[in-house]
């Protein structure tokens, strides 16, 4: 019985000892597992016994910087080795920052035989996105495609952590094993800028966009019907009447009388004087009523037979006529002066010799004919030839070397006592085909906004703006070198840009030579209205490719610029100023032929582009339009209103108030 008891006691003791020993052995293993540590070669070291602990980083961690902070604890040591470098331990804690290369890395912390090592991944590079469809500069017809498919690929490089997600226009998109993705959606009419955002497991994001136009397109050079409305109110005609008075006072009457001298061999007009002139232009039902009055008009003459000299006094001499305006079949303006009538009041003839009644009657008839012919000629020259000039409606514009002739096509003229309303089409000719596509963007038009209340106003449909800017692009607008626009161009010397290439650029060209900067706009500038800034016209120029070239023309770097310009015209006292606010973003488009600090170089070029409004012209873009040089006998554009509207259709509305200086 005693032996049996001793046997049971011995077994129990052995079991208890085994269990206790097992518990002591497992405790440090659990601690290492919780901390993410790993035993090297399966050795049992002091680290396993809890003397060394690594808190940061943890095994398998993905880091977004090469600068890695290492932190941990050693219970007894005064220093540890982190990847072979000594790091002091203070109050049992150690901390240091080490620099690692990109890719998989091992961090080893050692103190004597105590060792902990962790595997991490350093990923500093964001994923690369390539959008292959649509092509750059795509014009997609909405009649042929109801949707558009965006196709591309994304890679995170050989040392990357891997692409985690792709978002397009806020929607997550499936990524194939080879990195390919595609996204089909219904685009908006006009300019589209789908935004692709790729994110890797290190948290880096890369954004890519590519613009395209979606909608209807009209062929280059085709006519755009009824895209402009204009209105002139009676008070504007009153101001125009003052300018006609100034024209007649400026010597125009005497010039015309000299032109009419030859219609009679018996009488010679020596001089014409008058005290004042009054011109009235009043809209009526279907025409403009014109009244011209000369006060204290004196005509000095010489009569050949009988030989005598004298003068004729009339006050007032009045011409009334009706001015009719209508479109011709070819879209030109038909202006006619009909139903002229001249009345001479208080006629008094003074001569040196007493004349026969027949001679006096002859002089009266001559003066009446002279007055009618001269006043009608003055009206035609001042009103039709100058104020309603054909060249006024077909100006030739030149912008950065591109000439554009904008021809106005009259399609409707409606005259009432309240206003003159005109409907116009436009056509652009005289353009080369530098950038060529199917045509210019044309959006459906529905209705028109209420007119402005200014003396004279114009409503321009957004299609007309599309037409003008697209034709400029079509003719090579901005297909220039940046050196042509920047003053001084020395900013673009190879020596100044050499630092962006880590010294490689001067191996290809002398440092004193200017690099080539060639602009290639992939899409035309597209206009829009920002209703939060109703007096601003927004011009978007996207996918503007800029090639940096060597002397032999080889491109060594290409970047894409997205430019948005907010243009605010200010018309004050006959001066038109443009406040231009540019927002510029850039991205690398092609791989360089040698290493380039892409982001820094993109920032430099973007800043040069952003400063262009102050570079263009002698005094900058803001001072290109000085209307004081455009002076029709004292006419002034006093103040103006500009606003963009979207409903019921997109229009740019311009209103102008006039005044005139009485000369």
Protein Blocks (a to p, Z undefined) as FASTA:
>chain_A
ZZmmmmmmmmmmmmmmmmmmmmmmmmmmmmmmmnopacehhiacfklnopaccfbdcehi
acfbfbdcdddddfkbmbdceehiacddeehiacddddddedjddddddehjbccddddd
ddfbdcddddfbdcehiacdfklombdcddddddebjkbgbjfbdceehiacdddfkopa
cddddddehjdddddddddfkopacdddddddedddddehiacehkbccdddfklmmmmm
mmmmmmmmnopmmmmmmmmmmmpckbccfbdcdfbdcddddddehiacdddddehiacdd
ddfbdcdddddddddddddddddddddfkopacdddehiacddehiacddfbdcdfklmm
mmmmmmmmmmmmmmmmmmmmmmmmmmmgfklmmccddeehiacddddddfbdcddfkbcc
dddddddehiacfbgcfbdcddddedjddddfbfbdcdddfklmmmmmmmmmmnopaiac
fklmpccfklmgfklmmmmnnommmmmbcfkbccddddddfbdcdddddfklmmbccddd
ehiacddddfkopafbdcddddddddddddeehiacdddddddddddfbdcfbdcdfklm
mmmmmmmmmmmmmmgojkojklmpccklpcgehiacfbdcddddfbfbdcdddddddddd
dZZ
